[in-house]
Amino acid sequence: QLQLVESGGGWVQPGGSLRLSCAASGATLVDYTIGWFRQAPGKEREEVSCIHSSDGTTYYADSVKGRFSISRDNAKNTVYLQMNSLKSEDTAVYYCNAESSGRYYWGKGTLVTVSS
């Protein structure tokens, strides 16, 4: 059973950076399409980025394009989300999601707070 654990969240000032990690156990992440989602208070969960298992192609929501970068370290079985030039509107709980053959797995999330 695949298990995902996010880490790296915290408080940062606007313009700052954070790197989120999604560490997997129980399966090899390279076999899964990995997505980063976020949910701000009072808002629906939205996908911000993903990396496809088939060819490593990436996707970014328009709101984070040019500021966020997703990457995968197969040796560490971990996917990262590098977040730069953070804005107050990036404040949310960030979740890692893994999908393969129509099955989805979620981590418990890590809180990112961007404020001065």
C-alpha positions as CSV (number, residue, x, y, z in Angstrom):
1,Q,0.0,0.0,0.0
2,L,1.5,3.3,-1.1
3,Q,1.8,5.9,1.6
4,L,2.7,9.5,1.1
5,V,4.1,12.0,3.6
6,E,4.5,15.7,2.8
7,S,7.0,17.9,4.6
8,G,8.6,21.3,4.1
9,G,5.7,23.6,4.9
10,G,6.0,26.6,7.2
11,W,5.8,30.3,7.4
12,V,7.5,32.5,4.9
13,Q,7.4,36.2,4.0
14,P,6.1,37.3,0.6
15,G,8.8,36.8,-2.0
16,G,10.3,34.0,-0.1
17,S,10.8,30.3,-1.1
18,L,10.0,26.9,0.3
19,R,10.6,23.4,-1.0
20,L,8.0,20.8,-0.3
21,S,8.8,17.1,-0.3
22,C,6.5,14.1,-0.9
23,A,8.2,11.0,0.4
24,A,6.7,7.6,-0.6
25,S,6.8,4.2,1.0
26,G,5.2,0.9,0.0
27,A,5.7,1.5,-3.7
28,T,7.9,3.1,-6.3
29,L,6.8,6.6,-7.1
30,V,8.2,6.4,-10.7
31,D,5.2,4.2,-11.5
32,Y,2.8,7.0,-10.5
33,T,1.7,10.3,-11.8
34,I,2.3,12.7,-8.9
35,G,0.4,15.8,-8.3
36,W,0.6,18.7,-5.9
37,F,-2.7,20.1,-4.8
38,R,-3.6,22.9,-2.4
39,Q,-6.6,24.0,-0.4
40,A,-6.9,27.4,1.0
41,P,-9.4,28.2,3.8
42,G,-12.9,28.4,2.4
43,K,-11.8,27.3,-1.1
44,E,-11.9,24.1,-3.0
45,R,-8.8,21.9,-3.5
46,E,-7.0,22.8,-6.7
47,E,-4.2,21.1,-8.6
48,V,-1.1,23.3,-8.9
49,S,1.4,20.9,-10.5
50,C,1.9,17.4,-11.6
51,I,4.6,15.2,-13.2
52,H,3.5,12.3,-15.4
53,S,4.8,8.8,-14.8
54,S,4.9,7.9,-18.5
55,D,7.3,10.5,-19.8
56,G,8.0,13.0,-17.0
57,T,6.1,15.8,-18.6
58,T,5.0,18.5,-16.2
59,Y,1.9,20.6,-15.7
60,Y,1.5,23.9,-13.8
61,A,-1.5,25.9,-13.0
62,D,-1.4,29.4,-14.5
63,S,-1.3,30.9,-11.0
64,V,2.0,29.3,-10.2
65,K,3.6,29.0,-13.7
66,G,7.1,30.5,-13.6
67,R,7.3,30.4,-9.8
68,F,6.9,26.7,-8.9
69,S,8.9,23.7,-10.1
70,I,8.1,20.0,-9.7
71,S,10.8,17.4,-9.7
72,R,11.4,13.8,-8.9
73,D,14.3,12.0,-7.2
74,N,13.8,8.3,-8.0
75,A,16.7,7.2,-5.8
76,K,15.0,8.8,-2.8
77,N,11.4,7.9,-3.9
78,T,10.5,11.5,-3.4
79,V,8.9,14.3,-5.4
80,Y,9.6,17.9,-4.7
81,L,7.8,21.2,-5.3
82,Q,10.1,24.2,-5.3
83,M,8.1,27.3,-4.6
84,N,9.7,30.7,-5.3
85,S,8.4,34.3,-5.2
86,L,5.7,33.2,-2.9
87,K,2.6,35.3,-2.5
88,S,0.0,35.6,0.2
89,E,-2.5,33.9,-2.1
90,D,-0.3,30.8,-2.0
91,T,-1.2,30.2,1.6
92,A,-2.9,26.8,1.8
93,V,-2.5,23.2,2.9
94,Y,-0.5,21.5,0.2
95,Y,-1.2,17.8,-0.6
96,C,0.6,15.2,-2.5
97,N,-1.4,12.9,-4.7
98,A,-0.3,9.7,-6.6
99,E,-2.3,8.2,-9.4
100,S,-1.9,4.9,-11.2
101,S,-4.5,2.9,-13.2
102,G,-7.3,5.0,-11.8
103,R,-6.3,4.5,-8.1
104,Y,-5.5,7.6,-6.1
105,Y,-3.5,8.1,-2.9
106,W,-3.2,11.2,-0.8
107,G,-0.9,12.4,1.9
108,K,-2.1,14.3,4.9
109,G,-0.8,17.7,3.8
110,T,1.6,20.3,4.9
111,L,0.6,23.9,5.7
112,V,2.2,26.8,3.9
113,T,1.6,30.3,5.3
114,V,2.8,33.3,3.3
115,S,2.5,36.6,5.3
116,S,4.5,39.5,6.5
